[in-house]
Amino acid sequence: MANNAPVENLRDGRLQAAIWANTGAESKTFHSVTLTRSYKEEGGDWKETSQLNKADLLRAANLLTQAYCVFRRK
């Protein structure tokens, strides 16, 4: 069974950077990151988007810097 969970999650408020391990050619592992922002719809349901607004940018940059440090350890 494949592991579909990120190897690490980094959070800052409603922003999340998820780090994924993937297997490529010759069974070499490489890592990627997805950056998402959570928000609540009018009906009260929580959703995620990859769209960021101006207020998210500094926090996103900080999360991506942290993700870079995680990549360097792997």
N, CA, C and O of each residue as an XYZ file, in Angstrom:
296
protein
N       0.830     -1.168      0.000
C       0.000      0.000      0.000
C       0.884      1.243      0.000
O       1.841      1.309      0.771
N       0.593      2.217     -0.834
C       1.400      3.421     -0.957
C       1.090      4.375      0.193
O      -0.040      4.456      0.675
N       2.122      5.090      0.613
C       1.958      6.093      1.662
C       1.608      7.416      0.999
O       2.442      8.006      0.313
N       0.378      7.889      1.199
C      -0.075      9.123      0.574
C      -0.021     10.304      1.523
O      -0.610     11.348      1.241
N       0.665     10.161      2.632
C       0.780     11.249      3.601
C       2.087     11.999      3.373
O       3.085     11.403      2.967
N       2.083     13.299      3.632
C       3.336     14.047      3.529
C       4.333     13.551      4.575
O       3.942     13.063      5.635
N       5.613     13.680      4.268
C       6.639     13.281      5.238
C       6.786     14.325      6.332
O       7.283     14.027      7.419
N       6.350     15.558      6.046
C       6.385     16.609      7.058
C       5.398     17.705      6.667
O       5.222     18.004      5.486
N       4.758     18.297      7.671
C       3.865     19.438      7.488
C       4.401     20.610      8.285
O       4.739     20.475      9.461
N       4.476     21.751      7.640
C       4.882     22.983      8.308
C       3.687     23.921      8.266
O       3.048     24.055      7.223
N       3.372     24.578      9.391
C       2.200     25.446      9.454
C       2.560     26.811      9.999
O       3.462     26.970     10.822
N       1.817     27.794      9.507
C       1.843     29.149     10.059
C       0.436     29.701      9.882
O       0.067     30.142      8.794
N      -0.340     29.674     10.945
C      -1.724     30.114     10.846
C      -2.496     29.233      9.878
O      -2.550     28.014     10.036
N      -3.093     29.866      8.877
C      -3.883     29.121      7.889
C      -3.063     28.616      6.709
O      -3.606     27.980      5.806
N      -1.768     28.889      6.707
C      -0.897     28.407      5.626
C      -0.252     27.089      6.027
O       0.077     26.868      7.193
N      -0.078     26.220      5.038
C       0.573     24.937      5.277
C       1.490     24.604      4.111
O       1.109     24.732      2.947
N       2.698     24.178      4.438
C       3.630     23.644      3.443
C       3.762     22.154      3.738
O       4.247     21.769      4.802
N       3.334     21.322      2.804
C       3.420     19.868      2.955
C       4.581     19.371      2.108
O       4.679     19.696      0.925
N       5.457     18.586      2.716
C       6.625     18.040      2.022
C       6.346     16.578      1.705
O       5.984     15.792      2.580
N       6.522     16.234      0.438
C       6.208     14.896     -0.073
C       7.471     14.198     -0.541
O       8.361     14.835     -1.104
N       7.557     12.898     -0.313
C       8.637     12.070     -0.850
C       8.069     11.296     -2.033
O       7.008     10.679     -1.939
N       8.790     11.339     -3.139
C       8.372     10.648     -4.361
C       9.524      9.793     -4.854
O      10.689     10.093     -4.595
N       9.191      8.725     -5.565
C      10.213      7.853     -6.127
C      10.254      8.060     -7.627
O       9.234      7.963     -8.308
N      11.444      8.345     -8.135
C      11.624      8.593     -9.553
C      12.365      7.451    -10.214
O      12.347      6.315     -9.741
N      13.018      7.775    -11.320
C      13.788      6.787    -12.078
C      14.849      6.152    -11.201
O      15.429      6.800    -10.330
N      15.089      4.888    -11.442
C      16.092      4.115    -10.707
C      15.828      4.112     -9.201
O      16.758      4.004     -8.401
N      14.567      4.232     -8.826
C      14.133      4.202     -7.421
C      14.776      5.285     -6.559
O      14.922      5.109     -5.349
N      15.160      6.400     -7.173
C      15.720      7.511     -6.402
C      14.587      8.331     -5.805
O      13.584      8.598     -6.467
N      14.753      8.726     -4.555
C      13.739      9.527     -3.877
C      14.021     11.006     -4.113
O      15.158     11.466     -4.006
N      12.962     11.735     -4.436
C      13.057     13.189     -4.513
C      11.894     13.762     -3.736
O      10.904     13.073     -3.488
N      12.010     15.021     -3.351
C      10.996     15.650     -2.524
C      10.388     16.840     -3.247
O      11.039     17.498     -4.058
N       9.128     17.101     -2.934
C       8.438     18.271     -3.470
C       7.622     18.896     -2.346
O       7.440     18.293     -1.288
N       7.136     20.101     -2.584
C       6.359     20.803     -1.564
C       5.098     21.384     -2.190
O       5.121     21.875     -3.319
N       4.000     21.324     -1.446
C       2.772     22.015     -1.841
C       2.470     23.046     -0.765
O       2.601     22.779      0.429
N       2.063     24.226     -1.208
C       1.739     25.320     -0.307
C       0.252     25.616     -0.447
O      -0.223     25.896     -1.547
N      -0.487     25.556      0.656
C      -1.922     25.801      0.618
C      -2.328     26.767      1.729
O      -1.633     26.924      2.733
N      -3.470     27.403      1.515
C      -4.075     28.292      2.511
C      -5.484     27.796      2.779
O      -6.248     27.559      1.843
N      -5.832     27.638      4.039
C      -7.184     27.228      4.429
C      -8.062     28.462      4.558
O      -7.599     29.534      4.948
N      -9.335     28.293      4.224
C     -10.303     29.379      4.385
C     -11.674     28.764      4.644
O     -11.926     27.604      4.317
N     -12.549     29.564      5.235
C     -13.888     29.096      5.562
C     -14.890     29.722      4.605
O     -14.922     30.941      4.434
N     -15.710     28.878      3.984
C     -16.770     29.361      3.088
C     -17.909     29.966      3.903
O     -17.980     29.799      5.120
N     -18.794     30.669      3.206
C     -19.942     31.286      3.877
C     -20.774     30.263      4.646
O     -21.314     30.572      5.708
N     -20.878     29.060      4.118
C     -21.650     28.008      4.775
C     -20.958     27.401      5.984
O     -21.549     26.578      6.684
N     -19.714     27.793      6.242
C     -18.977     27.294      7.402
C     -18.029     26.156      7.107
O     -17.297     25.724      7.998
N     -18.017     25.644      5.856
C     -17.114     24.546      5.490
C     -15.706     25.080      5.249
O     -15.524     26.139      4.648
N     -14.715     24.332      5.728
C     -13.316     24.687      5.493
C     -12.864     24.141      4.145
O     -13.176     23.003      3.795
N     -12.140     24.938      3.400
C     -11.592     24.577      2.083
C     -10.118     24.944      2.052
O      -9.624     25.646      2.935
N      -9.414     24.463      1.023
C      -8.011     24.828      0.804
C      -7.843     25.374     -0.601
O      -8.547     24.975     -1.529
N      -6.898     26.295     -0.742
C      -6.576     26.876     -2.039
C      -5.071     27.074     -2.138
O      -4.373     27.162     -1.127
N      -4.589     27.141     -3.355
C      -3.175     27.470     -3.572
C      -3.006     28.958     -3.847
O      -1.883     29.433     -4.020
N      -4.103     29.690     -3.890
C      -4.036     31.132     -4.123
C      -3.749     31.856     -2.813
O      -4.387     31.601     -1.792
N      -2.782     32.760     -2.863
C      -2.396     33.527     -1.689
C      -2.744     34.985     -1.906
O      -2.792     35.458     -3.041
N      -2.982     35.691     -0.825
C      -3.190     37.123     -0.950
C      -1.960     37.860     -0.412
O      -1.026     37.238      0.096
N      -1.972     39.160     -0.526
C      -0.818     39.974     -0.144
C      -0.388     39.717      1.302
O       0.807     39.663      1.593
N      -1.339     39.562      2.191
C      -1.021     39.362      3.602
C      -0.363     38.006      3.879
O       0.245     37.826      4.935
N      -0.473     37.057      2.956
C       0.097     35.715      3.140
C       1.554     35.620      2.710
O       2.242     34.675      3.095
N       2.039     36.564      1.928
C       3.309     36.381      1.232
C       4.516     36.238      2.151
O       5.354     35.368      1.913
N       4.634     37.050      3.179
C       5.793     36.946      4.064
C       5.775     35.628      4.826
O       6.807     34.973      4.971
N       4.594     35.240      5.314
C       4.475     33.961      6.020
C       4.769     32.794      5.081
O       5.397     31.816      5.488
N       4.322     32.887      3.829
C       4.594     31.830      2.845
C       6.091     31.728      2.585
O       6.637     30.628      2.500
N       6.753     32.870      2.460
C       8.207     32.868      2.236
C       8.918     32.200      3.408
O       9.875     31.452      3.207
N       8.461     32.464      4.623
C       9.054     31.844      5.802
C       8.850     30.330      5.787
O       9.778     29.577      6.083
N       7.650     29.882      5.447
C       7.386     28.442      5.368
C       8.248     27.772      4.303
O       8.768     26.677      4.518
N       8.399     28.428      3.159
C       9.218     27.851      2.088
C      10.687     27.802      2.479
O      11.398     26.880      2.081
N      11.151     28.770      3.247
C      12.518     28.729      3.769
C      12.687     27.543      4.711
O      13.693     26.835      4.657
N      11.703     27.334      5.569
C      11.745     26.174      6.469
C      11.737     24.865      5.677
O      12.462     23.929      6.015
N      10.920     24.802      4.626
C      10.874     23.594      3.785
C      12.221     23.354      3.125
O      12.662     22.210      3.015
N      12.875     24.413      2.686
C      14.198     24.290      2.079
C      15.181     23.667      3.076
O      15.993     22.821      2.702
N      15.108     24.083      4.331
C      15.983     23.516      5.359
C      15.696     22.041      5.569
O      16.621     21.261      5.797
N      14.435     21.641      5.497
C      14.071     20.232      5.606
C      14.661     19.456      4.439
O      15.210     18.373      4.638
N      14.558     19.990      3.219
C      15.131     19.325      2.034
C      16.625     19.104      2.198
O      17.145     18.055      1.817
N      17.304     20.067      2.751
C      18.765     19.967      2.916
C      19.141     18.856      3.879
O      20.228     18.287      3.769
N      18.257     18.535      4.827
C      18.532     17.451      5.783
C      18.329     16.082      5.159
O      18.902     15.099      5.628
N      17.522     16.002      4.110
C      17.161     14.704      3.525
C      18.168     14.252      2.494
O      18.013     13.181      1.908
